Amino acid sequence: MDKVVLKSQDRKVTGRKVKNLRKVGLLPGVIYGKDIKSIPVAVEFREFEKVYEKAGETSIVELVLGSSKKPVLIHNVQRNPVTDQPVHADFLQVNLKVEVNATVPIEVIGESPAQKSGLGTIVLQLGEIEVRALPLNLPDKFIVDVSLLEEVDQAILVKDLKYERTKVEVKTEPNQIVVKVEPPQKEEVVEVPKAEVEAKAEEAQPQEGEAKEAEEKLDSEPPENPLKKE
């Protein structure tokens, strides 16, 4: 991946006043890391969205602050629960020579013959993988090709994933299922007992006394004349 650069600026505003930054298109954030002092910063909202979409949380971003350039990973993006827009972001400054732990997403590609033929349905059981590696060796994502799954109950496990094993250590349990072909769900038909059906039908019928009373009322009341004047 090409170098990803994001410009930032010092942030003096803190607390509830940061909402004023968002009103002018700035996203508040903080640079933190091992053995470094946290630095409050702000980045342009639109630029952050572009960078985050490209880099995610596993690719190194070169965060420019004044005359310095800091290698960081984007962490803990807080979002508005209603609009889903970012409201705050943490930037973890890393030492490129020291391994870090990270969460890498799964991307499913291809079409399963089992699903295509209607034999089963592809179910993603694991959406991300825990890994440890040098910052520059972190994979952007793990690719899972489901076109190899031809039968029901076939699965791809964590240990089946393809990656540079000499550079990346996977921390997730190797026998954990990533994707699996599950049998199609059958609609459950609830059979109503015959006695219950008959009981409901009987309840819907007017009782003998009620039916007789209704008939007598109809017989005793002449039909209304629509032409009759009051």
N, C-alpha and C positions, 0 to 999 in steps of 0.2 A: 504494500500500500504506500502511496505517496505520502510525504510529510504533511501532517495536518496541523495548521497554524490557527490559533485563536488569540485575538488581541484583547487585553483587559486593561482596566484602570483601577487606581487606588479607590477604595470606598471608605468614606468618612461616616456615612450615614449608617446607623445601626438600629436595632429594635423595630418598633412599629413604623418608624419613618421610612423604612425601605420600600413601603408601598408607593412612595413618591417616585422612586427609581423606576418601578414597573410602569408607571404612567407615562414615562418618557422613553420607554422601549429598552430599559436596561434590566438585566437579570442579576440580582445579588448572589454572591458566592463567596467561598473562602478557600484559600490555599492552605493545606496542612500536610503534615508528614512526620516521619520519625526524626527526632532531633532538630526540628525546625520550628520557628515561631509562626503561628497561624497569621495569615494576612487576609484581611477582608478585601474583596475585589468586586468589580461589576463588569459584565460583558454585554455586548449588544445582543438582544434577545434573538433577532433573526439569524445572526451569525452563529450563535450558540446552537440553534436548532439545526442548521446545516452541518455543523461540525459533529454534533451528537448523533445525527442520522448516519454519518459516514464512519465515525470512530467507535460509536457505542461506548461500552465501559471496559473494553479490553485492548484498545489501540492507543498508543502514545500520542498525546496532543502536545504540541509546543505552545505553551501559554506565554505570550509576550506581555511583560509588565515593565513599562518604561524601557530601560536599556537592557534588561535581563530577559532571558529565555529559559523557561522552566519546563522540564519534561513531566507531564502529569497524566493521570488517568481520571476520567470523569466518574465520580462516585455519588451515590445518594441524591439523585435528582428528585426533589420534592415537587409535587404537582397539585394544582388546584383540583379538589375533588369534583367540582362541577364542570369546569371547562377543560380539565386535563392539561392545561398549559403549565410549563415549568414555573415555579415561583422561587426556587433556590437550588443551587448546585454546589457540591463539594468537589474540589480538585486535589487529588492526592499526588503530591510531588514525590517522585520515585528516584531511586538511585539505579541507573541503568545496569549496574554491575551486581545488583542484589535481587534475588528472586522475590516474587510477590505472589500472593494468592488472588485469584480472580474467578469470576463466574462467566462462563462462555455459553452463549445460546446455541440451541439446536436448530438447524434448518433442514426441512424435509423436501426432497426432490423426487421426481419420477412418479410413475403410476404403478401401483401394485396390480399384477394380473388377478390376484384373488379378489380384490375390490372391484376391478373392472368387470369381472365375470359375475359379480354378485354373490360370491361365496362368503365374503366377509367384509369387514370394515377396518380400515387402518386407524389405530388409536395411538396417539402420542402420549406416552406415560411419563416422559421426562423432558422438560423444556430447556434445561440448562445443565451444564457440567462444571463441577468445581475442579480447578487446576492450579498448579504452581509452576512458575517459570520465570525466566528473566523477562523484564518488561517488553523488550523488543521481540521476544519469542512467543508471546501470548497469541494464540490463534484468534482470528476474528469471530469464527463460528465453527461448529462441527457439522459437516454435511452428511445426511443420512439418505441413502438411495433406497426407496421402498420398492423399486421395480424388481428387486430380488425376492420379494415375498410373494410366493405363489399359492400357499395353502393356509388354511385356518390354523391358528396357534403358532405359526412361524413368527419369530421375533428377532430384533436386532438389539444386542446387549451393549452395555458401555464398553466392554472389552473388545467388541467388534469394530469400534470407531477407528477411523484412519486419521493419524496425526504423527508428527515427528516425535517419536517416543524417546529419542535421545535428548530432546530439548524441552519436552513438556511432560510433567508428572500429573496424571489424572488422580484426583483425590476421591472422586465418587466411586462407590462400590462397583467393582467390575462386572458382577453378575446382575446388576440392576437392569431392568428392561427399559429401553428407550422408546421403541415403537413395536407394536404387535398387531397381528391380524386377528381380530375378534369375530366370532360368529355373528351374523345379523341378528338384531333384536326382534323377537317375535311379539306381536301385539297380543296381550293377554285378553282372552275372551272370558268374561264373567258370566256364567250360566245361572240364570235366576231359577230357583226351584219352582216346579209346576204348582205346588200348593200356594206359594206366594203370589204367582201370577193370577191364579183363580181367585185368591182372596182380594186382590186389588180390583179385579174385574167386578167382583160382587159388590165391593164398596162403591164403585162408580155407578151401579144401577140404583135407581130410586127405590126406596122401600115401598111395600105395598100400600101402606096408609098414606104416604106422601104422594104416590101416583094417583090414588083415588081422589085425594083432596084437590090436586091440581086439575084433574078432569072436571070435577064438580064446579070449580071456580070458573073454568073456561065456559062451561055450559050455562052458568048463571049470569055471566057478563056479556052483553051484546057487543059486537064489534063497533069500534068507534067510527062515526061517519066523518070523513075528512071534509065534507062540504057543509057540515053543520056550523051555523054561526052562533057565536056566544051572545 
